[in-house]
Amino acid sequence: MDYSQLASRLDNIAPFHVMELAKMAATLEREGRDIIHMGIGEPDFTAAAPVIAAAAQAMADGRMQYTSATGLPALREAIARHYAAVYGLAIDPSRIIVTAGASAALLLACAALVDKGAEVLMPDPSYPCNRHFVAAFDGVARMIPSGPEHRFQLSEAMVKEHWGEATRGVLLASPSNPTGTSIPQDELRRIHALVKARGGFTIVDEIYQGLTYDAAPFSALSLDDDVIVINSFSKYFNMTGWRLGWLVVPPAMVAPIEKLAQNLFICASSIAQHAALACFEPESIAIYESRKAEFKRRRDYLVPALVGLGFKVPVLPDGAFYVYADCSALDADADQLTLDMLNDAGVVLVPGLDFGPSTAHGYIRVSYATSMANLEQAIERLAAFFKDRPRPTSPVSRT
C-alpha cells in the first residue's frame, strides 16, 4: 500500500500549534536556555497525596484488571455524590460513563451523534481538538465568530441565526479554553431550549467547571436530562497524565455509549480509577480548593500585568487558567509575536491560530498554570522584550 495516500478525513485535522511551540521550547532547553512555560494548559500541581497513596495501594493489592467499560461502580457513585454536594443535583450513577480522559468522552459522544456531513455549531475561538473530534467522524464543525461582546461564547441568537438544514447540535465549553469565560446560566438555558426544540443535541465541555472563581458553581446538567456533559480529572483534580474523565448522558444513550466504549477503549485505566476514588475525600477536596484559590490569585496578578505591557484583556476570565489577550496594539501577527517571545524572551505563549480564524492573528492565550514566581519573571522578561520593540503604527482592533 502507498501510505502517502491516507484517509481523506486527515485533511480536515490541522496540526496542534500549542504542541509545536512546546517542541520548539524543548529544543531551546536542550541547548541550555531557561524557558518559562505559559503555553500548555497543565496545572503545575500534581495529584494530591491521598490520590497517589490510593494508586500505590491499588497496585499493591493487585487491583489492575479491566473494569467495566462504564467504569468502577464505586467511582460512578462517587462522581454522582460530588454533583449532589457541589451542585445540588441528583444524578443517577448509571448515566455516568468513566472514560480515558475528557478526550475519550468527546470521542464517544461524537461517535454516537455525528453522522457524515452533520454540522455541529461551536464558537470561534474554541479548543481545536473539539472541532477535530467532529471531523474524525466526517462531520462539519461550523465555527461561529464570537467576540468579546459575547464573552467569546455562543448566544441563543447566534445559534438561531446559524442553524441550518444539516445542523445536528452544538458543542460548547464553559468555562472555555482558550478564553477562560463561562456562558451565563440563563443564556445556556435559552441555547439548550432552542437546540432541543429543533431536535438537536447539546454537548457541554465542563472540564474547567471546578475552576470557577467569581460565582457559585453551575453545571449544565441542571437544565435538563437531555444535556450531555463532559468532565475530567485533569484540571481541578490535577491528574493530567492519568488520562481519566467522565461523560454524563441521557438515559437512552447509556447502552449505545457503553457499546462504543467496549469496542474503542475496553475501559479507562483501572489504577487511575481506583486512585480517583480518593479525589472526593474531604482531605483531597481541601487541597483542591486551596489550589483553586492560588489559581485565582495568579489570575488577579496576571491580568493587570498584561494590560501594563500593552495587551488588551477585553473580558476578565472567570474560570480555567487562561487569559485571552488582544495583542494587536503590540504586533499585527500573533503567530510571529509568539515565536519572537519564545526565542528572544524565553517565554512560551500560544497564538490564536489554534483556536479559530476569527482571532488567529490578533490574540494570544496566556496560561497561568505555573507558579507565581514564574509569572512574575515572565512579565519582567516581556517588559524588557517590548521596551524597544517597534509597534504597529495603526493597530487593528480584533474581535
N, C-alpha and C positions, 0 to 999 in steps of 0.2 A: 504494500500500500504506500502511496505517496502521502507522508504525514504532513506535508505542507498544505494539503487540502483538508482542513478541519471543518467541523460543523459551522454552518453559517451564523449560528447564534453568537459565536465569539466576536463577530464584527460589531455587535451591539454592546459589548462589555469593554469599557475603557480601562487603561492602567490606573492603579490607585496611587496618585501622586504623593499622598502622605507617606506611603511606604518607600517611594522612590527617594524622597528627601531624607528619610531615615537612613537609607543605604548610603547616600552621599555623606551624611553626617558621620556614619560609622567609618567610612574611608578616611575622613579627616582625623577622626580619633585615633585610628591606627597609625597615622602619621605624626601623632603626638599633640594634636590640637585639643584644647579644652572646649567642649561644646555643651551649651545649655539647651536641653530638650524641652520645647514648649509646643511640640507638634502632635505626637500620637496621644490619643485620649486614654491614657492608662494611669490610674492612681499610683502615686508614689508609695502609698501604704500597701502592705502585703496583707494576706489573710490574717484575721485575728488569731491570737494564740489558742483559744479554745477550738477553733476550726482545724488548725494544724494538729493539735493533740487528738482530735476526733479522727482525722485521716490516719494518723500513726496507729491508733488503736484498732481501726478497721483493718489495716494491713496486718497488724499483729494477730488479730483474730481470724484472719483468712477470709474476710468478707469482700472478696474481689470478683465474685462470679457475676454473670449477666443479671440484670434486674429485668423487670417487666419493661416493655417498650414505652410504657407511660410513666415509668419511674417508681421509686420506692413508695409504697403506700404511706409510710410514716412521713416522708418528705412532702408528699402532696398534701397531707393533712396539716403539716407544719406551715406550709405556704398559705393554706386556707385560713388557719388561725391568725397568721400575720395580716391578712386582709381584714379580718374582723377587728384585730387590735388597733391597726393603724388607720383604716379607712371606714370602719364600722360596717363592713359588708359581709354578708353571709354567702360565701362562695362554696358550692358543693365541690369537695376534693376530686370527684370524678371528672370534673370539667378541666382540671389542671393536668397538663402534659409536661413532664420534665424532659428537657431537651439538651443536646450537646451545644450549649450556648444559645444566645438570642439569635445568632445567625441560622442555626438549625431550626429554630422556631419559625423564623420568617420563611425559610425554605419550605417547611412543611405547609405553612399557610398558603404560600403561593402555589405549591404543587396541587393543593386541594381546590383552589379557587380560580386560578388563572389559566384560561384556555388560549390557544393560538389566536393572536390578534386582539385579545381582550385588552382594553385600555384601563389603566389604573391612574387616578389623579393623585399628585403629590406636589408639595410646594417646591419651588426653586428659590432658595437653596434647600437641599436635603442631603442626608448621609448617602454617599454614592452607591454603597452596596445595596440599599433598598431598591433603587431602580434596576440594579443588575439582577436581583432575585426575580423581579418581574420578567426581565429579558431572558433569563435562564429557562423560563417555561414558554418562551415565544410570545409573551405578552408585550404590551407597549406602555412604558411609563410616560405619562404625559405630565411634563413639568410645567407648573403654572407660576410665572414670575410673581414673587411675593416680597415686597419691600418692607422697610421699617415701619411704614404706616399700618401694616398688618402684622407687625411683630414677626415678620418672615414666616408667617403661617397662612394656611388657607382659611377662608371665611365661608359662611353659607352662601353668600352672594357669588363668590368666585367658583364654588363647586357648581352652583346652579348655572352660571354662565358657560362653563366649560364642559358640562355633562353632555355627552354625545351618544349616538346610537351604539357605538362599540364600548362605551364605558361600563365597567362592571363594579367599580368600587373606589375607595380612597385608602391611601396608606399615609398615615400621619405619625408624627413623633412629638411627644410632649412630656418633659422638656426636649428640645430639639438639639441634635448635633447637625450643623455646626454652631447654631446661634445661641443656645442656652435659654431660649424663650419657650414659654408654655402657651397653649391655647386656652383662653378664658373658658371657664366651665360652661357658661351659657352659650357661648359660640360653638363649642364642641357639641353640645346638646342639639343645637339647631342643625349643624352639619350632619350629625348622625340621623336625625329625623328625616332630613331631605333624602339622604342616601337610602335609608330603609324604605321610604315611600316609593322610591324608584326601583326597588328590588335588588339593591346593591349591597356590598359588604363594607364594613368599616373596620380597618385594622389600625390599632394604635400602639406604637412602639413606646413603652414606658420604662425603658431600661434606666433612665435617669430620674424616674419619679421619686425615688428615695432621697435624691439630692435636690430638693425644692426648698428655697431659702426664705421667701418673703410672704408666704401664705400657707394656710393649712393644706396638708397633702390631699390630693384628689385623684381618684382613678376613674378612667372611662367606664370601668365595669359598673359604676353606679348608675349609668344611663339606661342600660338595657342588657338583657341576657344575650342579645344578638351581637354585641360588640366583641371583637377578637382582640385580645391584649397580649403583647409580647413583653417579657421581662427577663432579667438576667441577674446572676450572682456576681457579675464582673465589676460593676461600678460602685453602688452603695456598699456592697459586701466585700469589695476589694479582692475578688477572686478571678482576675482576668485570665490567667493561664490554666485555670481549672476547667474551662470550657463547659459551663453549666448555666442553663437558663430554664425558662418555662413559658408555656403558652396556655392561655385560658380561652376556651372556645365554647360556643353554644352547645347544648346537649346533643343536638343532631349531628354535630361534627366530630364527636369524640371517637366513634368507631372508625370513620374514614381516616382521621389523623393517626389513630393507633395503627391501622393497616399500613399507612405510608411509613411511619416511624419504624415498624418492624422490618420493613424491606430496605429502607435507606440507611438506618443507623443501628438497628438491633436495640440499642439502649444508650443512654448517656453514661459516662464513666461511673462505675459503681463506687469507687473510692471517693470521688468528688461528691457523690450524692450522700454517702454516709457522713462525710465531713460537713456538708452544708446543713445537716440537722443541727449542728452546734451554732449556726448563724443566728438562730432565733432564741437562744438562751439570753436571759437578762444581762449577763456579763458581756456578751458579744454586742448586744444592741447598745449598751452604754458606750462601748468602744466606737461603734459606727457613728453614733450621734456626736461624740466628741470630734471625730474626724470630719463629719459634716460641718460642724461649726468652724473648723480650721479652713475648709474649702471656702466658706462664706467670707472669712477674714481675708483670704487671699484675693477673692473677687473684689472686695471693698478696697484693697490696696491697688490692684492692678488696673481697674477701670480708670480712675483719675490719673494714674501714672501714664497710661497710654494716651489719654487726652493731652497730657502735658507734653508728650512727644510730637503731637500734631495729628494723631489719629482721631477719627470721629467714632463715637460709640452711640449710634442713634437709638438703640434700645438696650436698656440695662438687662443683662441676662438674669433671670430669676431662678435658674436651675442648672444642672450639669456642672461642668467645669471648663466652659469655653466663653470667650468674648469674641463676637463677630465684629470686626473693626473696619471701618471705611478708611482706606489708605490713599484715596485719590488725591488728597492735598499733598501727599509726600512723593508719590510716584504714579505714573499713568498705567503701569503694568505691574500688578500684584505678583505675578509669577517671577518676573525678573527681580523684583524687590526682595522676595523671599530668598532667592538664590544669592543675592548680594549680602543680605543679612547673615546668611549661613557662612559664606566664605570670608566676609570681612569682619563681622562682629562675633561669629561663633554662636549664633542663636538660631535655633530651628523654629520656624513658624510655617504655617501652611496657607498657600494661596486659595482663593475661592474657586479655582479651576476644577477641583474635585466635586464641588457641591452643586454645580449647575451653571448654565451660561449667563444668567442674568446678573450674577455677582462675580463672575470669573476673574475679571481684571481689576475690580475696584475694592475688593475686600480680602482680608486675611482672617484666618481663625487662629486665635491665641489660646492655648491650653494652660490653665493654672493648676494642673495635676502634678505639680512639682513643689519643692519646698519654698517657703517664703524667702530664704536666703538666696536661692536660685533666681527667684523672680526679681528680687532687688538688684542682683548682679546683672541680670539680663537687661533691666531698664537702664542701668549705668552704661552698659555696652552700647545699647541702642542710642542713648543720648549722645555718646561720642560719635557713633556712626552717622547720625543725622546732622551733627553740628555743622559740618562744612559741605554736606551733600546738596547739590542743586535740586530745587523743587520745580514741579510743573508751573509754567507761567500762568496757565489757565486751568486750574484743577476742575475736573468734571465731577459733579455730584452723582453718586452711583445709587441705584435702587434695585 
